[in-house]
Amino acid sequence: MTAMSGVHKLLFAAPLLAAAGWIAALQPSAGAAATPQAPVTPPVTLTGATEVVEELDDLMASNCTYYKNASMTTVVGQFGYDCCNNPVAWGKKTAFKVCGGCFPCVPPPP
């Protein structure tokens, strides 16, 4: 029983010792000269970045529920994906909508 527990200890410790040796090899030694770092360049301004951000916002909030009027009491359509990544597309789109999240998954009929 003790010989078996010694084998278990060796199997557990070997990967840890190997990882410690690998990490130590990556660390620079105390006497080594520091390598020069590349200069930091300023950020680049992209033309059209605003349109890209707006398009990403639209994609993230692509699950929308559409309502009949501003009171938002009567649902007339839903478009997007449910939480199981199945497409949801029914009804009509109006100016009165709430977007975000995912629609609950509905299991397919048997």
Phi and psi in degrees as GROMACS dihedral restraints (atoms count N, CA, C in turn):
[ dihedral_restraints ]
;  ai    aj    ak    al  type     phi  dphi    fc
    3     4     5     6     1   -70.2    20    10
    4     5     6     7     1   -33.4    20    10
    6     7     8     9     1   -65.1    20    10
    7     8     9    10     1   -37.5    20    10
    9    10    11    12     1   -68.3    20    10
   10    11    12    13     1   -39.4    20    10
   12    13    14    15     1   -68.6    20    10
   13    14    15    16     1   -30.4    20    10
   15    16    17    18     1   -65.2    20    10
   16    17    18    19     1   -38.9    20    10
   18    19    20    21     1   -64.8    20    10
   19    20    21    22     1   -41.3    20    10
   21    22    23    24     1   -62.3    20    10
   22    23    24    25     1   -41.4    20    10
   24    25    26    27     1   -63.9    20    10
   25    26    27    28     1   -41.0    20    10
   27    28    29    30     1   -65.1    20    10
   28    29    30    31     1   -42.7    20    10
   30    31    32    33     1   -66.2    20    10
   31    32    33    34     1   -31.6    20    10
   33    34    35    36     1   -76.3    20    10
   34    35    36    37     1   -40.8    20    10
   36    37    38    39     1   -79.5    20    10
   37    38    39    40     1   -30.0    20    10
   39    40    41    42     1   -58.1    20    10
   40    41    42    43     1   -48.6    20    10
   42    43    44    45     1   -64.5    20    10
   43    44    45    46     1   -33.9    20    10
   45    46    47    48     1   -67.6    20    10
   46    47    48    49     1   -41.2    20    10
   48    49    50    51     1   -66.7    20    10
   49    50    51    52     1   -40.0    20    10
   51    52    53    54     1   -63.7    20    10
   52    53    54    55     1   -41.7    20    10
   54    55    56    57     1   -65.0    20    10
   55    56    57    58     1   -40.6    20    10
   57    58    59    60     1   -64.0    20    10
   58    59    60    61     1   -40.5    20    10
   60    61    62    63     1   -65.6    20    10
   61    62    63    64     1   -38.5    20    10
   63    64    65    66     1   -66.0    20    10
   64    65    66    67     1   -42.1    20    10
   66    67    68    69     1   -65.7    20    10
   67    68    69    70     1   -40.8    20    10
   69    70    71    72     1   -64.3    20    10
   70    71    72    73     1   -35.2    20    10
   72    73    74    75     1   -68.6    20    10
   73    74    75    76     1   -27.7    20    10
   75    76    77    78     1   -78.9    20    10
   76    77    78    79     1   -23.0    20    10
   78    79    80    81     1   -74.1    20    10
   79    80    81    82     1   135.6    20    10
   81    82    83    84     1   -70.1    20    10
   82    83    84    85     1   146.4    20    10
   84    85    86    87     1   -74.8    20    10
   85    86    87    88     1   162.2    20    10
   87    88    89    90     1   -64.7    20    10
   88    89    90    91     1   -32.8    20    10
   90    91    92    93     1   -89.7    20    10
   91    92    93    94     1    -3.9    20    10
   93    94    95    96     1   -75.3    20    10
   94    95    96    97     1   144.3    20    10
   96    97    98    99     1   -74.5    20    10
   97    98    99   100     1   142.6    20    10
   99   100   101   102     1   -71.9    20    10
  100   101   102   103     1   139.0    20    10
  102   103   104   105     1   -80.9    20    10
  103   104   105   106     1   140.4    20    10
  105   106   107   108     1   -68.4    20    10
  106   107   108   109     1   142.4    20    10
  108   109   110   111     1   -93.9    20    10
  109   110   111   112     1   149.5    20    10
  111   112   113   114     1   -69.9    20    10
  112   113   114   115     1   146.1    20    10
  114   115   116   117     1   -66.0    20    10
  115   116   117   118     1   148.6    20    10
  117   118   119   120     1   -84.2    20    10
  118   119   120   121     1   126.7    20    10
  120   121   122   123     1   -94.8    20    10
  121   122   123   124     1   147.3    20    10
  123   124   125   126     1   -68.0    20    10
  124   125   126   127     1   156.2    20    10
  126   127   128   129     1   -64.3    20    10
  127   128   129   130     1   149.7    20    10
  129   130   131   132     1   -96.7    20    10
  130   131   132   133     1   133.8    20    10
  132   133   134   135     1   -90.8    20    10
  133   134   135   136     1   124.0    20    10
  135   136   137   138     1   -96.8    20    10
  136   137   138   139     1   136.9    20    10
  138   139   140   141     1   -78.7    20    10
  139   140   141   142     1   138.2    20    10
  141   142   143   144     1    85.5    20    10
  142   143   144   145     1     6.6    20    10
  144   145   146   147     1   -64.8    20    10
  145   146   147   148     1   -32.5    20    10
  147   148   149   150     1   -62.7    20    10
  148   149   150   151     1   -41.0    20    10
  150   151   152   153     1   -65.6    20    10
  151   152   153   154     1   -37.6    20    10
  153   154   155   156     1   -65.6    20    10
  154   155   156   157     1   -43.2    20    10
  156   157   158   159     1   -63.8    20    10
  157   158   159   160     1   -42.3    20    10
  159   160   161   162     1   -64.4    20    10
  160   161   162   163     1   -38.1    20    10
  162   163   164   165     1   -66.5    20    10
  163   164   165   166     1   -39.4    20    10
  165   166   167   168     1   -65.3    20    10
  166   167   168   169     1   -39.4    20    10
  168   169   170   171     1   -60.8    20    10
  169   170   171   172     1   -40.7    20    10
  171   172   173   174     1   -64.1    20    10
  172   173   174   175     1   -40.6    20    10
  174   175   176   177     1   -66.9    20    10
  175   176   177   178     1   -38.5    20    10
  177   178   179   180     1   -69.7    20    10
  178   179   180   181     1   -30.4    20    10
  180   181   182   183     1  -108.8    20    10
  181   182   183   184     1    39.6    20    10
  183   184   185   186     1   -80.8    20    10
  184   185   186   187     1   -12.3    20    10
  186   187   188   189     1   -85.9    20    10
  187   188   189   190     1   106.9    20    10
  189   190   191   192     1  -124.2    20    10
  190   191   192   193     1   141.2    20    10
  192   193   194   195     1  -108.0    20    10
  193   194   195   196     1   127.5    20    10
  195   196   197   198     1  -104.6    20    10
  196   197   198   199     1   140.0    20    10
  198   199   200   201     1  -116.7    20    10
  199   200   201   202     1   160.9    20    10
  201   202   203   204     1   -68.1    20    10
  202   203   204   205     1   -41.4    20    10
  204   205   206   207     1  -148.9    20    10
  205   206   207   208     1  -173.5    20    10
  207   208   209   210     1   -68.2    20    10
  208   209   210   211     1   -17.8    20    10
  210   211   212   213     1   -71.6    20    10
  211   212   213   214     1   -18.5    20    10
  213   214   215   216     1    53.7    20    10
  214   215   216   217     1    47.8    20    10
  216   217   218   219     1  -108.3    20    10
  217   218   219   220     1   -25.3    20    10
  219   220   221   222     1  -113.5    20    10
  220   221   222   223     1   113.8    20    10
  222   223   224   225     1   -78.0    20    10
  223   224   225   226     1   129.6    20    10
  225   226   227   228     1  -115.5    20    10
  226   227   228   229     1    -3.8    20    10
  228   229   230   231     1   178.8    20    10
  229   230   231   232     1   157.9    20    10
  231   232   233   234     1  -141.3    20    10
  232   233   234   235     1   136.6    20    10
  234   235   236   237     1  -139.4    20    10
  235   236   237   238     1   135.4    20    10
  237   238   239   240     1   145.8    20    10
  238   239   240   241     1  -139.1    20    10
  240   241   242   243     1  -134.8    20    10
  241   242   243   244     1   147.6    20    10
  243   244   245   246     1   -84.3    20    10
  244   245   246   247     1   178.1    20    10
  246   247   248   249     1   -66.0    20    10
  247   248   249   250     1   -15.6    20    10
  249   250   251   252     1   -95.3    20    10
  250   251   252   253     1    10.0    20    10
  252   253   254   255     1    66.6    20    10
  253   254   255   256     1    27.8    20    10
  255   256   257   258     1   -92.4    20    10
  256   257   258   259     1   139.9    20    10
  258   259   260   261     1   -67.0    20    10
  259   260   261   262     1   141.1    20    10
  261   262   263   264     1  -122.9    20    10
  262   263   264   265     1   122.5    20    10
  264   265   266   267     1  -154.2    20    10
  265   266   267   268     1   102.9    20    10
  267   268   269   270     1  -151.3    20    10
  268   269   270   271     1   154.6    20    10
  270   271   272   273     1    83.1    20    10
  271   272   273   274     1  -152.0    20    10
  273   274   275   276     1  -131.1    20    10
  274   275   276   277     1   158.2    20    10
  276   277   278   279     1   -95.4    20    10
  277   278   279   280     1   136.3    20    10
  279   280   281   282     1  -128.4    20    10
  280   281   282   283     1   178.2    20    10
  282   283   284   285     1   -75.6    20    10
  283   284   285   286     1   -14.7    20    10
  285   286   287   288     1  -100.6    20    10
  286   287   288   289     1   104.2    20    10
  288   289   290   291     1  -143.6    20    10
  289   290   291   292     1   158.5    20    10
  291   292   293   294     1  -129.1    20    10
  292   293   294   295     1   126.5    20    10
  294   295   296   297     1  -120.9    20    10
  295   296   297   298     1   154.2    20    10
  297   298   299   300     1   127.2    20    10
  298   299   300   301     1   163.5    20    10
  300   301   302   303     1    66.5    20    10
  301   302   303   304     1  -167.9    20    10
  303   304   305   306     1  -127.6    20    10
  304   305   306   307     1   153.5    20    10
  306   307   308   309     1   -77.8    20    10
  307   308   309   310     1   148.8    20    10
  309   310   311   312     1   -60.2    20    10
  310   311   312   313     1   144.3    20    10
  312   313   314   315     1   -73.2    20    10
  313   314   315   316     1   136.8    20    10
  315   316   317   318     1  -116.5    20    10
  316   317   318   319     1   121.0    20    10
  318   319   320   321     1   -65.5    20    10
  319   320   321   322     1   146.5    20    10
  321   322   323   324     1   -67.3    20    10
  322   323   324   325     1   153.1    20    10
  324   325   326   327     1   -66.0    20    10
  325   326   327   328     1   149.1    20    10
